[in-house]
Structures are given as C-alpha cells and as structure tokens.
Amino acid sequence: MLSRGATIEQIGSTIGMPTPAKNGRFAARKTFEYNSISHVNHKYYLKKTVEVVWADEPLELVLVTVKVYYHD
C-alpha cells in the first residue's frame, strides 16, 4: 500500500464508505487532494483516488488490494 502511494490513514478513511463487491467482499474509493509529484511516474497531480477492496472476516478485516489513481 505504501509503495502505491496510500497511507494507512487514507485507507482507514476510505474503508468507512463501503459498497458490496464480488464474492462477499467490500470495496470503496475516495479522492484526496494531492498537489504533489507522483513517485510512480514523477508527474505533478492535483488529486489521487484510493480504491480499497477487503473481506470482512469474523475476527479480522483482510485487505485484498489497494489501488491508487493519480489525476488532475
């Protein structure tokens, strides 16, 4: 997740807005102000969208994937 540019705080904030996804999982996305240079391709972007997919297991929440999209 950190290598993709998402912080733990951003992931936690995004998870607060779930929608049902495939196979009993949940998904959510949230857009954040970025105003910086992406470490992925070294271009300047105004915003980034964090998309999280997770499974809500009885004893724990399991992150399946975290995607980060940089855009203007």
Secondary structure as the mmCIF struct_conf table of DSSP 4:
data_model
#
loop_
_struct_conf.conf_type_id
_struct_conf.id
_struct_conf.beg_label_comp_id
_struct_conf.beg_label_asym_id
_struct_conf.beg_label_seq_id
_struct_conf.end_label_comp_id
_struct_conf.end_label_asym_id
_struct_conf.end_label_seq_id
HELX_RH_3T_P HELX_RH_3T_P1 LEU A 2 ARG A 4
TURN_TY1_P TURN_TY1_P1 GLY A 5 GLY A 5
HELX_RH_AL_P HELX_RH_AL_P1 ILE A 8 ILE A 15
TURN_TY1_P TURN_TY1_P2 GLY A 16 GLY A 16
BEND BEND1 MET A 17 MET A 17
STRN STRN1 THR A 19 PRO A 20
HELX_RH_3T_P HELX_RH_3T_P2 LYS A 22 GLY A 24
STRN STRN2 PHE A 26 ILE A 37
TURN_TY1_P TURN_TY1_P3 HIS A 39 ASN A 41
STRN STRN3 TYR A 44 ASP A 56
BEND BEND2 PRO A 58 LEU A 59
STRN STRN4 LEU A 61 HIS A 71
#
